[in-house]
Amino acid sequence: MASIMVALLLALFLLPAGAQEALPETPTPVPPPPTRPDPTRYRWHPIASGLYRPIYLTHAGDGSDRLFVLEQNGRIRLLVDDVLQPEPWLDLTALVSRDSMRQFSERGLLGLAFHPEFEENGRFFVHYSDHGGNSVLERYSLRPGDSPGVDTGSRLPILKVEQPYSNHNGGQIEFGPDGYLYMGLGDGGSAGDPLNSGQNPATLLGTILRLDVDVEGGYGIPPDNPGLTRNLLLSNQIWAWGLRNPWRFSFDRVTGELYIADVGQNRLEEINVQPADSPGGINYGWRPMEGSLPYSGEAITADMQTPALEYGRADGCSITGGYVYRGFALPELQGLYFYGDWCSGNVWAAWRDAAGDWQNMLFADTVMQITSFGEDEDGELYVLDYAGVIYRLVRA
């Protein structure tokens, strides 16, 4: 019997690697559906004030717990332990359009994204409007060695997109779970998309781009971008199109889903939710559609995607996309998507119920002009007021 067992064991270990039976993979657990929150249990706690038109907040993912705040005129300010540092971390005011100083201008320093390996390579990316009104994507690096701060001489232009009008510049840049950089660009502006950029597959306007920024000297095209893989006529940089002004979008850090808030024209504000396994190339319908409704009278084709969520002018006039809450301080809010509106100051919470249907509720009625939401390294949620104040969501 012993010799038989030895023979069996030898046979097992001498089998080619491909012939051995693979162990089944452990499936990724699906988060349970959130439950309806009680808004009276929470409040927005001010942590910083005196900022000049703060329009974005993010973290570096380097374990430092620092928060980086964009001021529209071109400064990146630093929050350390909720204390606003007196000097800018980086000052780009000499590069940013002077139009950013105009009241309610849509130009300025619009986006900031830290490389997923920032702690090792010190690289980060900015999106701003230059003096010609163009949308500019650039890379910067930290100084080498023990010298703290940004090496301004490391400035590397990555992409420049001409903007025909002063509004609808998009703004968000964000690294996806796949390590590629996503960049939101509006339809070029004016009203009603006069150039029909939203339905022009050859232009980068009215899109979200997906770029490989780990190539030297610029950017590359990910090999699975839809313009390469789906027999579409899209420019190769494009990931999603048919968008009017994707000012803010975000990835759910647990599921990988992409939440795109698209600012409407006259009637509807919308949120589009893209599955984590999407092949890209989705047409979100602008300008034939505004939200789920016809807009321009042009043909609405079967490939045009309707929103997951939308609201009309009774509730606001300019959507500000937020984040799916994945923090630990308020665990009962896990999985809720928070978003708001610049005009009304409303903040909503949305979620899918057990049947997969979207539910939505008013979470807070504020007097803020909400420019952006933010997320720290732990997943806690922030909201930015154009008046210069930053708030954190806390328990009441």
C-alpha positions as CSV (number, residue, x, y, z in Angstrom):
1,M,0.0,0.0,0.0
2,A,2.8,2.4,0.9
3,S,4.5,1.8,-2.5
4,I,1.2,2.6,-4.2
5,M,0.9,5.9,-2.3
6,V,4.5,6.9,-3.2
7,A,3.8,6.2,-6.8
8,L,0.7,8.3,-6.8
9,L,2.5,11.2,-5.1
10,L,5.3,11.0,-7.6
11,A,2.9,10.9,-10.5
12,L,1.2,14.0,-9.1
13,F,4.3,16.1,-8.8
14,L,5.8,14.9,-12.1
15,L,2.8,16.1,-14.1
16,P,3.4,19.1,-16.2
17,A,2.2,22.3,-14.5
18,G,-0.6,22.8,-17.0
19,A,-1.9,19.3,-16.3
20,Q,-2.4,19.8,-12.6
21,E,-6.0,20.8,-11.7
22,A,-6.2,24.5,-10.9
23,L,-7.7,25.5,-7.6
24,P,-10.9,27.5,-8.0
25,E,-10.4,31.2,-7.6
26,T,-12.0,32.8,-4.6
27,P,-14.7,35.1,-6.0
28,T,-14.6,38.8,-5.1
29,P,-17.3,39.3,-2.4
30,V,-20.2,41.5,-3.6
31,P,-20.8,44.3,-1.2
32,P,-24.3,44.1,0.4
33,P,-26.8,46.8,-0.8
34,P,-26.8,49.9,1.3
35,T,-29.8,50.9,3.3
36,R,-31.7,54.2,3.3
37,P,-29.7,56.7,5.5
38,D,-31.2,59.0,8.1
39,P,-29.7,62.4,7.2
40,T,-30.5,63.9,10.7
41,R,-27.6,61.7,12.0
42,Y,-25.0,63.6,10.0
43,R,-23.6,67.1,9.5
44,W,-21.1,68.9,7.3
45,H,-18.2,70.0,9.6
46,P,-16.1,72.9,8.3
47,I,-12.4,72.1,8.4
48,A,-10.8,74.9,6.4
49,S,-11.8,78.4,5.1
50,G,-10.3,81.4,3.4
51,L,-9.5,79.5,0.2
52,Y,-9.9,81.2,-3.2
53,R,-12.6,79.4,-5.1
54,P,-11.7,75.8,-4.1
55,I,-12.8,73.5,-6.9
56,Y,-11.2,70.1,-6.1
57,L,-9.7,68.1,-3.2
58,T,-7.8,64.8,-3.3
59,H,-5.0,62.9,-1.6
60,A,-1.7,61.5,-2.8
61,G,-2.2,57.9,-1.7
62,D,1.2,58.0,0.0
63,G,0.1,57.4,3.6
64,S,0.8,61.0,4.6
65,D,-2.9,61.8,5.1
66,R,-2.3,65.2,3.4
67,L,-5.1,66.8,1.4
68,F,-4.5,68.8,-1.7
69,V,-6.9,71.5,-2.7
70,L,-7.1,73.2,-6.1
71,E,-7.8,76.9,-6.1
72,Q,-9.3,77.9,-9.5
73,N,-6.7,80.6,-10.2
74,G,-3.9,78.1,-10.3
75,R,-2.7,77.3,-6.7
76,I,-2.5,73.9,-5.1
77,R,-3.0,74.3,-1.3
78,L,-2.1,71.8,1.3
79,L,-4.1,70.7,4.3
80,V,-2.1,68.9,7.1
81,D,-4.2,67.6,10.0
82,D,-7.0,70.0,8.9
83,V,-4.7,73.0,9.0
84,L,-4.4,75.0,5.8
85,Q,-0.7,75.6,5.1
86,P,0.1,79.3,4.4
87,E,2.2,78.7,1.3
88,P,1.0,77.0,-1.9
89,W,2.3,73.5,-2.5
90,L,2.5,74.4,-6.2
91,D,1.7,77.8,-7.8
92,L,0.7,77.6,-11.5
93,T,-1.0,81.0,-11.7
94,A,1.5,82.2,-14.3
95,L,0.3,79.4,-16.6
96,V,-3.4,79.4,-15.9
97,S,-5.9,81.5,-17.9
98,R,-6.5,85.0,-16.4
99,D,-10.2,84.2,-17.2
100,S,-10.1,82.0,-14.1
101,M,-10.4,85.2,-12.0
102,R,-13.7,86.2,-13.6
103,Q,-16.8,85.4,-11.5
104,F,-18.3,82.0,-12.4
105,S,-15.6,81.4,-15.1
106,E,-15.3,77.7,-16.1
107,R,-11.6,78.1,-16.9
108,G,-8.7,77.6,-14.5
109,L,-6.8,74.9,-12.7
110,L,-9.4,72.1,-13.0
111,G,-7.9,68.7,-12.1
112,L,-5.2,66.9,-10.2
113,A,-4.3,63.3,-10.2
114,F,-1.4,61.5,-8.4
115,H,0.2,58.6,-10.1
116,P,-0.7,55.2,-8.4
117,E,3.0,54.8,-7.6
118,F,3.5,58.4,-6.5
119,E,5.2,57.3,-3.3
120,E,8.0,55.7,-5.5
121,N,8.1,58.0,-8.6
122,G,6.8,61.3,-7.2
123,R,4.8,62.0,-10.4
124,F,1.5,63.8,-10.6
125,F,-0.7,65.4,-13.3
126,V,-2.6,68.6,-13.6
127,H,-5.4,69.8,-16.0
128,Y,-5.8,73.5,-16.5
129,S,-6.9,76.1,-19.0
130,D,-3.9,78.0,-20.5
131,H,-3.9,81.7,-21.6
132,G,-5.3,80.7,-25.0
133,G,-8.2,78.8,-23.4
134,N,-6.8,75.4,-24.4
135,S,-7.2,72.4,-22.1
136,V,-3.8,71.3,-21.0
137,L,-2.6,68.1,-19.4
138,E,0.9,68.2,-17.8
139,R,3.1,66.0,-15.6
140,Y,5.2,67.2,-12.7
141,S,7.5,65.4,-10.3
142,L,8.9,65.9,-6.8
143,R,12.4,67.0,-6.3
144,P,14.8,64.0,-6.0
145,G,16.4,63.0,-2.8
146,D,15.5,64.5,0.6
147,S,14.5,68.0,-0.7
148,P,10.8,68.4,-0.2
149,G,8.5,70.0,-2.7
150,V,7.8,70.0,-6.4
151,D,10.5,70.2,-9.1
152,T,9.0,72.9,-11.3
153,G,11.6,72.2,-13.9
154,S,10.1,68.7,-14.3
155,R,7.1,70.1,-16.1
156,L,6.2,67.9,-19.1
157,P,3.4,68.8,-21.5
158,I,1.3,65.7,-22.2
159,L,-1.7,66.8,-24.2
160,K,-3.3,70.1,-25.4
161,V,-6.9,70.3,-26.7
162,E,-8.2,73.5,-28.3
163,Q,-11.4,74.8,-26.8
164,P,-13.6,76.9,-29.2
165,Y,-15.5,78.6,-26.4
166,S,-14.8,79.6,-22.8
167,N,-17.2,77.1,-21.1
168,H,-17.6,73.3,-20.9
169,N,-14.0,72.5,-20.4
170,G,-14.7,69.4,-18.3
171,G,-12.1,69.2,-15.5
172,Q,-11.7,65.8,-13.8
173,I,-8.5,63.7,-14.3
174,E,-8.5,60.4,-12.4
175,F,-6.5,57.2,-12.5
176,G,-8.7,54.2,-12.9
177,P,-8.3,50.8,-11.3
178,D,-6.5,49.7,-14.5
179,G,-3.7,52.2,-13.9
180,Y,-4.6,54.4,-16.9
181,L,-5.4,58.1,-16.6
182,Y,-9.0,59.2,-17.5
183,M,-9.6,62.9,-18.5
184,G,-13.0,64.6,-18.9
185,L,-13.5,67.2,-21.6
186,G,-16.7,69.1,-22.3
187,D,-18.2,69.7,-25.7
188,G,-16.4,72.9,-26.4
189,G,-19.0,75.3,-25.0
190,S,-21.5,77.9,-26.0
191,A,-25.0,76.5,-25.8
192,G,-26.6,73.5,-27.5
193,D,-23.3,72.2,-28.8
194,P,-23.2,74.2,-32.0
195,L,-20.3,72.2,-33.4
196,N,-22.0,68.9,-32.6
197,S,-18.8,67.8,-30.8
198,G,-20.8,65.3,-28.7
199,Q,-21.6,63.1,-31.7
200,N,-18.3,63.7,-33.6
201,P,-16.1,60.6,-33.1
202,A,-13.1,62.4,-34.5
203,T,-12.9,65.2,-31.9
204,L,-11.7,64.8,-28.3
205,L,-14.4,67.3,-27.1
206,G,-17.4,65.9,-25.3
207,T,-15.6,62.8,-24.1
208,I,-13.7,61.0,-21.4
209,L,-10.2,60.1,-22.6
210,R,-8.2,57.1,-21.4
211,L,-4.4,57.5,-21.7
212,D,-1.3,55.5,-20.8
213,V,0.9,58.1,-19.1
214,D,3.7,55.6,-18.2
215,V,5.4,56.1,-21.6
216,E,8.3,58.6,-21.7
217,G,7.8,61.9,-23.4
218,G,4.0,62.0,-23.6
219,Y,1.3,59.4,-23.6
220,G,0.4,56.2,-25.2
221,I,-2.9,54.6,-26.2
222,P,-4.0,51.6,-24.1
223,P,-4.3,48.6,-26.5
224,D,-7.9,47.8,-25.4
225,N,-9.2,51.3,-26.0
226,P,-12.5,51.0,-27.9
227,G,-11.3,52.9,-31.0
228,L,-8.8,50.0,-31.5
229,T,-10.9,47.0,-30.5
230,R,-14.6,47.7,-31.3
231,N,-14.5,48.7,-35.0
232,L,-15.7,52.2,-33.9
233,L,-14.7,55.4,-35.7
234,L,-13.6,56.9,-32.4
235,S,-10.4,58.7,-32.0
236,N,-8.0,56.3,-30.2
237,Q,-7.7,58.3,-27.1
238,I,-11.5,58.2,-26.4
239,W,-13.1,56.0,-23.7
240,A,-16.6,57.5,-23.6
241,W,-18.4,60.0,-25.7
242,G,-21.7,61.8,-26.2
243,L,-21.1,64.0,-23.1
244,R,-21.9,67.6,-22.6
245,N,-19.6,68.6,-19.7
246,P,-18.3,65.8,-17.5
247,W,-17.1,68.2,-14.8
248,R,-16.6,65.5,-12.1
249,F,-16.5,61.7,-12.3
250,S,-15.1,59.0,-10.0
251,F,-14.4,55.3,-9.6
252,D,-15.9,53.3,-6.8
253,R,-12.8,52.1,-5.0
254,V,-14.5,48.7,-4.2
255,T,-16.4,47.8,-7.3
256,G,-14.4,49.7,-10.0
257,E,-17.6,51.2,-11.4
258,L,-17.3,54.6,-13.1
259,Y,-19.8,57.3,-12.1
260,I,-20.0,60.2,-14.6
261,A,-21.9,63.3,-13.7
262,D,-22.8,65.2,-16.9
263,V,-24.1,68.8,-16.7
264,G,-27.3,69.4,-18.6
265,Q,-28.5,72.1,-20.9
266,N,-32.1,73.2,-20.1
267,R,-34.0,70.4,-18.5
268,L,-32.0,67.5,-17.0
269,E,-28.9,66.8,-15.0
270,E,-27.6,63.2,-15.3
271,I,-25.4,60.5,-13.8
272,N,-24.2,57.7,-15.9
273,V,-22.8,54.6,-14.2
274,Q,-20.4,52.4,-16.2
275,P,-19.8,48.8,-15.2
276,A,-16.2,47.9,-14.2
277,D,-16.0,45.4,-17.0
278,S,-17.2,47.9,-19.7
279,P,-15.3,47.6,-23.0
280,G,-15.6,51.4,-23.4
281,G,-16.9,53.3,-26.4
282,I,-20.3,54.0,-24.8
283,N,-22.2,56.9,-26.4
284,Y,-24.1,58.9,-23.7
285,G,-26.3,60.6,-26.2
286,W,-25.6,64.4,-26.2
287,R,-26.8,66.4,-28.2
288,P,-29.6,64.2,-29.7
289,M,-30.5,63.5,-26.0
290,E,-30.4,65.6,-22.8
291,G,-30.6,62.9,-20.1
292,S,-33.3,60.5,-21.2
293,L,-35.2,63.1,-23.2
294,P,-34.8,64.2,-26.9
295,Y,-33.0,67.5,-27.2
296,S,-31.9,68.5,-30.7
297,G,-34.4,66.7,-32.9
298,E,-31.6,64.6,-34.4
299,A,-32.1,60.8,-34.6
300,I,-31.6,58.9,-31.3
301,T,-29.9,55.7,-32.1
302,A,-29.9,52.4,-30.2
303,D,-26.4,52.7,-29.0
304,M,-27.1,55.9,-27.0
305,Q,-27.1,55.1,-23.3
306,T,-29.7,56.6,-21.0
307,P,-28.7,57.8,-17.5
308,A,-28.9,55.8,-14.3
309,L,-30.1,58.9,-12.4
310,E,-31.4,62.3,-13.5
311,Y,-33.2,65.3,-12.1
312,G,-34.8,68.4,-13.5
313,R,-34.7,72.2,-12.9
314,A,-36.9,72.1,-9.8
315,D,-33.9,70.5,-8.0
316,G,-30.9,72.3,-9.5
317,C,-29.2,73.4,-12.7
318,S,-25.6,72.2,-12.6
319,I,-24.7,68.8,-11.3
320,T,-21.5,68.1,-9.3
321,G,-20.5,64.5,-9.3
322,G,-19.2,62.9,-6.1
323,Y,-18.1,59.6,-4.7
324,V,-19.3,56.3,-3.4
325,Y,-18.7,56.4,0.3
326,R,-16.1,53.8,1.3
327,G,-14.9,55.3,4.6
328,F,-14.8,53.7,8.0
329,A,-15.9,56.5,10.3
330,L,-19.6,56.1,9.1
331,P,-19.8,52.4,8.1
332,E,-23.6,52.5,7.8
333,L,-23.1,54.8,4.7
334,Q,-20.9,52.3,2.9
335,G,-21.9,52.0,-0.8
336,L,-24.0,55.2,-1.0
337,Y,-23.1,57.5,-3.9
338,F,-23.1,61.2,-2.9
339,Y,-23.5,64.0,-5.4
340,G,-24.8,67.6,-5.4
341,D,-25.8,70.6,-7.4
342,W,-24.0,74.0,-7.7
343,C,-27.2,76.0,-8.1
344,S,-29.4,74.6,-5.4
345,G,-26.9,73.4,-2.9
346,N,-28.7,70.1,-2.6
347,V,-26.7,66.9,-1.7
348,W,-28.3,63.5,-2.6
349,A,-27.5,60.0,-1.7
350,A,-28.2,57.2,-4.3
351,W,-27.8,53.4,-4.2
352,R,-29.0,50.2,-5.8
353,D,-31.4,48.2,-3.7
354,A,-31.4,44.4,-3.5
355,A,-33.3,44.1,-6.8
356,G,-30.7,46.3,-8.5
357,D,-33.0,49.3,-8.9
358,W,-31.7,52.8,-8.2
359,Q,-33.0,54.6,-5.2
360,N,-32.3,58.3,-4.5
361,M,-33.0,60.7,-1.7
362,L,-32.2,64.2,-0.7
363,F,-29.5,64.0,2.0
364,A,-28.8,67.7,2.7
365,D,-30.3,71.0,1.7
366,T,-27.4,73.4,1.9
367,V,-26.6,77.0,0.9
368,M,-23.3,76.0,-0.6
369,Q,-22.3,76.5,-4.2
370,I,-20.9,73.0,-4.5
371,T,-17.9,72.9,-6.8
372,S,-16.7,69.5,-6.0
373,F,-16.7,66.6,-3.6
374,G,-13.5,65.1,-2.3
375,E,-12.2,61.9,-0.8
376,D,-9.3,61.3,1.6
377,E,-7.0,58.2,1.7
378,D,-9.4,56.5,4.1
379,G,-12.4,57.1,2.0
380,E,-14.0,59.9,4.1
381,L,-16.1,62.4,2.2
382,Y,-15.6,66.2,1.8
383,V,-17.6,68.9,0.0
384,L,-16.2,72.2,-1.4
385,D,-18.0,75.5,-1.4
386,Y,-17.1,78.1,-4.0
387,A,-17.2,80.7,-1.2
388,G,-13.9,79.2,0.1
389,V,-14.9,76.6,2.7
390,I,-14.2,72.9,2.9
391,Y,-16.5,70.5,4.9
392,R,-16.1,66.9,6.0
393,L,-19.1,64.6,6.5
394,V,-19.3,63.6,10.2
395,R,-21.7,62.2,12.7
396,A,-24.1,64.9,14.2
